[in-house]
Structures are given as C-alpha cells and as structure tokens.
Amino acid sequence: MASSPVGVPWRATMDEWPRSRELLALARQSLAGGVNSNVRLGSPPTPLFFTHAAGALLHDVDGHTYIDYALGQGPMILGHSHPAILEAVTAAMAAGQLFAGQHELEITVAQHLVRLIPCAELCRFNVSGTEAVQAALRLARAVTGRTLIVRFEGHYHGWLDNVLVSVAPPLERAGPRTAPHAVAGTAGQSLAVLDEYLVLPWNDLALVEALFAARGSEIAAVISEPVMCNTGVIPPAPGYLAGLRRICDSHGAVLILDEVITGFRLGLRGAQGNFGVTADLATFGKAMAGGLPNAAIVGKRALMQRFAHDVNHSGTFNANVLAMAASAAALRELERDDGAVYRMLDERGTALMVGIRTLAAQHGLPVLIQGFPAVFHVAFTELPAIRDYRDYVTGCDRERYRRFAVALLRRGIRVIERGIWYLSAAHTPNHIDQTLAAVEAALLEVFAGPTP
Ligand SMILES: Cc1ncc(COP(=O)(O)O)c(C=O)c1O
C-alpha cells in the first residue's frame, strides 16, 4: 500500500469494512438501528465506526484513514482534536462540569457573540441547534402575539415535531411549487403543527410579498436559513434576504435567521455579516464550539429581554462548563489575526471547488458546484443552478451521487452523501491535491456506464 505525502494510506480498492459491519450488527442488539441519529442510518455502504480523528483525518475501525469533508456534519471547522480545544476542555473539566449556577466563561462566550454577530444584543445558550430554534419560535410568538410561521421548503431547523415540516417532502404530497403544502416529516408527528406553518419555495420574494399581503397580520415570524445549506447550499438571490427584512418590518413580523450552519462558517459575522442583513433573532450551533455540544439564540435586546420575564427558556446542560470552555477557545481561534482562518478557508476551498469543476469540464461531465469555499454542494445535474428544493429533487441525479460518495470513500475521502462538503482549517493544499486525484477517479468510475 502506497502512502500519500500527508500520510493517508491510499487504497484505490478499499472496499471492505468488516469490523464496522460486525460492530453495526452488535450495536443493533442494543441501539435502535445501531445508531443514535437517523441521519446516520442510511450512510452507504454501511454506517461506519470510527476510532479517532485529528486535523483533517478520520480513522475507522478497519484501519482506513479518510480526509474528512463531513466534519461531524459541520462543527469541526478548526479540524478534529484541535490543540486549543483539547487544552481548554481538559482544564475546564478538572474545575467542575455543571454548577446549576453561573460561571464566568458564559459571559466570555456571550461577549464574543455580542461583539461579532450583527443582531446579537443579548444571548442565551442551549445544547443543540434544535433547541435554540425552539426558543426563537416561542419568543417570536410571544412578542407578536401571533401564531403562524413562514418557512421554506427544503430548509432544516431541527428534528422536533413543530419544525420537521416540508424539509424533504415527497413531491406527490408537496402540492404546487408556488403554494406548497405543509408536509409532516416523520411518522408519529403531531399533525396539529401543520396548521401553524405557511410554506413557500425559497428565493422567490414575490411569493413572500403576496403571502404577507394576504395574511400578514397573522404571521409571527419568517424563519430561514440565510443560505439554503441543507438542500443544495443555495445562496440567497441578490436582495432576497434584504427583501425578507423589509417585508417583516412592514408587517411587524420577526425575522429569524437560522445560522446553525452558516454561523462562524461563512465568516466571523455569519451570513448576516456576509450579506449585510440583520435579523431580529438568530440561532447558532455547530462551528461555534469546536465539536462540543453548544448552541445559541441571539437577538435584539427588546425581544431577548422577554426571557428574563415571561418567556421560558431552560435546560439542565445549558452553558455547561465544557461547552463554554470549548466555545471560548474556538471563538478565540477563529478570531485570531482578524479571522485569518477564513482567508485560508477561502483560498483552499476555492482551489477545491475550481479543481472539481475543472475535472468535470475536462471529462465533459454534468457536475454543478455551488456555495462557498467553506461549505459547498456538489451535484450531478444539467441545471445551470439549483435554485430551490424542487430543482434539487427533480434536477439532480442523487443516486449516482450516493455511488460517488462510496467511490470516494474507497479512495480515502469521506463526504456526506447528500452533496454538502465542509472544509476545515486543517485541510492542507496536499489534502486538496489528493482529494482532487480521488475525485477524478471516482467521477470516471460512476460515469463509466449507465446508472444501474
Ligand atoms: C440550519 C439548521 N438548523 C438547526 C439544526 C439543528 O441543529 P442540531 O442538530 O444541533 O439540533 C441544524 C442541524 O443540522 C441545521 O442545519
């Protein structure tokens, strides 16, 4: 077996995961489906078991090493096992874990957010992004005295009953493109929540205007990913986020930007900084905590202040010592040298995006890459752009992409099979070169014949 310049064991025919399969069978005896998040159930060729991760590399129980573009579904922006995170968490661990009371690090992290995030005048912490979104929706309803929420098809805001609506609806149940039905996302879901949502396709401001003209006085909030990362990494159309801001203002509705992916990934000021739009409330998670569970709702003082009075926001593990220590260290690293990490991510991510595009063009393959250097999407499609959920579902060869993800895995590259790629500060130019070599081979493999 040859070894690459960065030390990744290179196995062009890596196709066996016997120990992962064995462990999965064992896990299924005591864990439903053998996993702890349904997102992991479907991972082809089998949910893998890992032993350790450092930098950009991930190691599995079968002795394979991967250059990792899944990055824990986004959080590991500094790379795995970053020394600053390990040091901060280890030191904090020794001082105690949970006080059922306040400690100074929570002020430190909140101060970072208030300084950096355009809408952040006050903050509250949670353990998961899902919870932070719950807090935002509750607060929006409290301050407006209204119930309805406008949300967009294909956006993801967590797994709970009241938000798992029209995230990936089967088109036969999704209704017309311009007036989608609210579709439940799981068996067992309370169907009452469907009446609380007005669903629209994303990136079509005229439809939002028309909806508010008809029902504006009933609408508490618009919730949106500022970039539609969960389906296609679709950037907002020029003026779209500003348009949402204007419409919310003129109808007294709350604008919630769900920055759980974009926050501290697109830049130090999140998508709000990138696009120059300030939300009323925003939610953060993933990249803000170096891999530990931490999330935040931040927003305008007049709204957030309600948490100090009549709007409940709680949680045993909120602002726990380890999460705060990890966040303080992660934010310090991300801010270092005026955000030097982001300049590096821009450079390397651009090289990767351009490299894949160039390979596809050289071989005449229909590969579309859209998004940003630190988070982008790769799709097999003839479309010039994926504009919304329906484009993604009808216009992309998702089955071929899943085979591509496995073909990459066999070559020591791990990507998420729905097309999103995350980059970390630990990905070096060598990793990028090696990835491009694997991408070329994997593309040729999956486009070699007709889709089976
Ligand atoms: C935009 C967005 N919001 C909310 C969530 C939920 O966050 P968590 O998985 O931490 O509950 C996610 C998770 O992927 C997300 O992408």
The ligand as a MOL file (V3000), in Angstrom:
LIG
                    3D

  0  0  0     0  0            999 V3000
M  V30 BEGIN CTAB
M  V30 COUNTS 16 16 0 0 0
M  V30 BEGIN ATOM
M  V30 1 C -29.8710 25.1240 9.7650 0
M  V30 2 C -30.0050 24.1680 10.9110 0
M  V30 3 N -30.7860 24.4830 11.9550 0
M  V30 4 C -30.9140 23.6700 13.0250 0
M  V30 5 C -30.2600 22.4650 13.0740 0
M  V30 6 C -30.4210 21.5740 14.2650 0
M  V30 7 O -29.2420 21.5660 14.9960 0
M  V30 8 P -28.8770 20.3250 15.9570 0
M  V30 9 O -28.6150 19.1560 15.0740 0
M  V30 10 O -27.6810 20.7990 16.7100 0
M  V30 11 O -30.0650 20.1210 16.8370 0
M  V30 12 C -29.4360 22.0830 12.0010 0
M  V30 13 C -28.7250 20.8040 12.0260 0
M  V30 14 O -28.1400 20.3630 11.0720 0
M  V30 15 C -29.3060 22.9520 10.8890 0
M  V30 16 O -28.5590 22.6350 9.8420 0
M  V30 END ATOM
M  V30 BEGIN BOND
M  V30 1 1 1 2
M  V30 2 1 2 3
M  V30 3 2 2 15
M  V30 4 2 3 4
M  V30 5 1 4 5
M  V30 6 1 5 6
M  V30 7 2 5 12
M  V30 8 1 6 7
M  V30 9 1 7 8
M  V30 10 2 8 9
M  V30 11 1 8 10
M  V30 12 1 8 11
M  V30 13 1 12 13
M  V30 14 1 12 15
M  V30 15 2 13 14
M  V30 16 1 15 16
M  V30 END BOND
M  V30 END CTAB
M  END
